């Protein structure tokens, strides 16, 4: 019995154990199931939060892009409205709409703010170019009953910057090659304008003419040399720098390219040494020479410029500030050389890059895209007896004026013999004023002053239509003025008067005929006559003088660049359709009466009435004078204009071309 009872107890214990095991297994399964349910719910909640964040980010991105596109030209109100409208179309359901205080207009500029997101308030003179949208929202949770499931704040942001077209204008001389006659002139002019001497070889000048320099590489190199760094274009362009430093940056940039001929680098070094050795060390801002619009990015600077063109502008700009007057020897027909003085009155601006949208709104405003040639003043001072034709002029005048002298004396009763016979008081002695005509009274020096250049071109319109892009520029040809006469009693005074300021110098006539009077003493009925030169009064009866002020008026024309190349390509050049300054001046000179009447100094007009009566007699003399003088002036003016101004200084806008480039881009792009 005991055995049976024990067996029953063991069976009951086993059954109880099996029951407990089954119950524990169910609890584990339930716990696992509950955990899986909780994990699934949490995953769903997290997935919802990630979904909301993604939708908010998309909303912020699209709103920022819409805002940047709506900026237009510095219109933050329109940009804000566009961003809010766009966000309303994309905001997830149940999320509060975008508000104006979630939107910030500013400027995206990696150069100004090197640290991401490169965004801040625009500086003085700058405009908005970017919109930042920040969305911070707390969406409702799906299962608020889950322990610890609290609402979470989601913050997203987007920054979009405008994309805008970029246009570039360049202005260059049509000089294609440099020959052996121009090379010495280039040395004299470049060296003289810098205040020293220069000896670059003919091959060196041609190397400079045929070398291109990328502006982006050059500006970055200049920034490194100045310790400013790479990418800070506005700062580099606005920094005052010496000519030698600017040329050294050219050398360094060309050396980095690795494909520049050594003769070009040697020529640059020679010019740099001349600039560094000059007594005057003017400081220049590269931005004044290149005219790059404030805020222009790196893409707008990926353009080339002709090295000689940039050097020419650099040297002329330096001369415009230094006060140095270059002395250049010009070969002239019939003479060995004639010294010409040259100074830059207004420096050139050889290249300009910027946003044509802004330039179109105000072509002459601070955002203009504008280039110009230099305005140059040249002066030739020469003694007339040194010129061919002056001897013939003297002989011809002496012969032609013989009847005029007799007529004047008779009309004025200054013929001594006739007067004495009728005057009893000259029985023993008398005093009379006698006409004294002098031809080309010494010293005879002719000053020829020429202001030339100053032609300009600026962007006025553009189009970025598909397959029909265009750029329109308004080009004004140069207004030149040729002045002939006397600028001072001596060549030194004439030089000082010509270059003391940028104002036009005043020219006085060079005496050709001086109708004066002097006192003569007659003794014993004219047996003895003596005249006192110290009593001579110049221009007592007036006279004739050589003087001219010949203007060549400026003209304006529109230049249309159809489908112009982009900024990373070579520009398309259009010639300026204008009359050559040389031809204009020659034609004007031929139609001009170079001889003017010099007013008399005698009381009551002196001999002016007599001169009026002598018109027919003097007309032959005047015509003779004009013919001979024009023959004298032509060999002086032609080399001055053709050789010096056109070929060497590039100041004749009739011999220049304007190049245009346009890179079209529009809309906006996310930058952060």
LINLINNOR-V358348 format. One line per field, one symbol per residue. ss: DSSP state (A for helix, B for strand, O for the rest). phi: phi as a letter, one per 40 degrees, with the letter a starting at -180 (. if undefined). psi: psi as a letter, one per 40 degrees, with the letter a starting at -180 (. if undefined). Layout:
ss->???
phi->???
psi->???
This chain:
ss->OAAAAAAAAAAAAAAAAAAAAAAAAAAAAAAAAAAAAAAAAAAAAAAAAAAAAAAAAAAAAAAAAAAAAAOOOOOAAAAAAAAAAAAAAAOOOOOOOOOAAABBBBBBOOOOOOOOOOBBOOOOOOOOOBBBBBBBBBOOOOOOOOOOOOOOBBBBBBBBBBOOOBBBBBBBBOOOOOOAAAAAAAAAAAAAAAOOOOOOOAAAAAAAAOOBBBAAAAAAAAAAAAOOOOOOAAAAAOOBBBAAAAAAAAAAAAAAAOOOOAAAAAAAAAAAAAAAAOOOOOBBBAAAAAOBOOOOOAAAAOOBBBAAAAAAAAAAAAAAAAOOOBBBBBBBOOBBBBBBBBBBBBOOBOBBBBOAAAAAAOOOOOOOOBBBOOBBBBBBBBBAAAOOOAAAAAAAAAAAAAAAAAAAAAAOOOOAAAAAAOOAAAOOBBBBBBBBBBBOOOOOBBBBBBBBBOOBBBBBBBBBBOOBBBBBBBBBOOOBBBBBBBOOOOAAAAAAAAAOOOOOOOOBOBBBBBBBBBBBBBBOOOOBBBBBBBBBBOOOOOBBBBOBBBBBOOOBBBBBBBOOOOOOOOOBBBBOOOOOAAAAAAAAAAOOOOBBBBOOOOAAAOOAAAAAAOAAAAAAAAAAAAAAAAAAAAAAAAAAAAAAAAAAAOOOAAABBBBBBBBOOOOBBBOO
phi->.ccccccccccccccccccccccccccccccccccccccccccccccccccccccccccccccccccccccfbgbccccccccccccccbcccgbcccbcccbbcabcadccbccdcgbaccccgcbcbabbbbbbbbccccbccccgccdbcbbbaabbbcbbcbbbbbbaccccabbcccdcccccccccccgabaaccdcccccccbbbbcccccccccccccgchcgcccccccccbccccccccccccccccgbcccccccccccccccccccccbcbbbdccccgccdgcccccbcbbbccccccdccccccccbcgcbcbbcbcbcgbcabcbbbaccbccbcaabacccccccacbccbcbabacccbbbbbbaccdccchccccccccccccdccccccccccfbccccccccbcccdbaabbcbcbcbbfcccbbbbbbbbbggcaaacbaaabcdgacabbbbbbccbbbbbbibbicbccccccccbcacccccbbcccbbbcbaacbbbbffgcbbbbbccccbcfdbgibbcaabbcbccbbabbbccfcccccbcccbbcccaccdccccccccccbcccbccccbccggfcdccccccdccccccccccccccccccdcccdcccccccccccgccccbbbbbbaabcaagaacba
psi->dddddddddddddddddddddddddddddddddddddddddddddddddddddddddddddddddddddedbgfgdddddddddddddeehiiehiihideehhiahhgdddgdhiefhahiaheiiieihhhhhhigiiidgeehhegiiihhhiiihhiihiihihiihiiehdihaddddddddddddddefaiighiddddddddehihhdddddddddddeediiegdddddehhiidddddddddddddddefhidddddddddddddddeidhgihihdddddfhhhehaddeegiiihddddddddddddddddehhihhhhhiheicihhhhhihdhiihdihiahedddddgdeaefihhiiiihhhihhhihdeeiiedddddddddddeddddddddddefehddddddehdeeddiihihihhhhhghiihhhhhhhhiaeiiiiheiihfihefiihhihhhiihihhhhaheididdddddddedieihihhiihhdhhgaiihihhhgfedhhhihdeehhifdeaahihiighihiiihihhhhhfiiideiiihihihgihhddddddddddehhdhihhiieiheebedddddeedddeddddddddddddddddedddddddddddddefeheefiihiiihhhiiaiihe.
